[in-house]
Amino acid sequence: MKQGKLIVFSAPSGSGKTTLVHHLLNQPELKLAFSVSATSREKRPAEVDGKDYYFISNGSFEDKILKNQFIEYEEVYKGTYYGTLKNELERIWALKKNIIFDIDVLGGLNIKRQFPKHTLAVFVRPPSVEELEKRLRNRQTESEGKIKMRLMKATQELETAPLFDVIIENQNLEQAKRDAYRLVKEFIEQ
């Protein structure tokens, strides 16, 4: 099986990485397919199992860890796992597509370590922590406690930005979309 390119988008929650990933997926000439991550967190109302995430129980997730079925995984928040199943990469490569990830920073760096020559690791940085908090609150999907937890984690994640191949500052969404497209197109054409 021929291995395609891997494009990793990582950022603190609320930075806009998912918006950028969706924009890129809508560009057919890039031949991208979304890597659906597995998670043990609860499904949000608008999310679809198998499209947004593979929603599985903590027990099932831990069983898959023991069976070495993940390329990478992380307990991102206490009792909440996220990870990339090996069969997800195989599924997409069988379609002769490049894989795009919307993934936490540790998972993104782990993929880059495993596939260094085939991976473009992009960090999406918000304009400020204050703007990040505003975006998280505007989502209206999480409790005050979850927002505070995400903001605390965001300060740690922002420190990892220099470990990525490139940083996109998401101050202006349209400019960030243009930057993301250019970077991904150049990487795929290498």
Stockholm file with secondary structure:
# STOCKHOLM 1.0

chainA/1-190         MKQGKLIVFSAPSGSGKTTLVHHLLNQPELKLAFSVSATSREKRPAEVDGKDYYFISNGSFEDKILKNQFIEYEEVYKGTYYGTLKNELERIWALKKNIIFDIDVLGGLNIKRQFPKHTLAVFVRPPSVEELEKRLRNRQTESEGKIKMRLMKATQELETAPLFDVIIENQNLEQAKRDAYRLVKEFIEQ
#=GR chainA/1-190 SS CCCCCEEEEECSTTSSHHHHHHHHHTCGGGCEEECCEEECSCCCTTCCBTTTEEECCHHHHHHHHHTTCEEEEEEEETTEEEEEEHHHHHHHHHTTCEEEEECCHHHHHHHHHHSTTTEEEEEEECSCHHHHHHHHHHHCCSCHHHHHHHHHHHHHHHTTGGGSSEEEECSSHHHHHHHHHHHHHHHHHC
#=GC SS_cons         CCCCCEEEEECSTTSSHHHHHHHHHTCGGGCEEECCEEECSCCCTTCCBTTTEEECCHHHHHHHHHTTCEEEEEEEETTEEEEEEHHHHHHHHHTTCEEEEECCHHHHHHHHHHSTTTEEEEEEECSCHHHHHHHHHHHCCSCHHHHHHHHHHHHHHHTTGGGSSEEEECSSHHHHHHHHHHHHHHHHHC
//
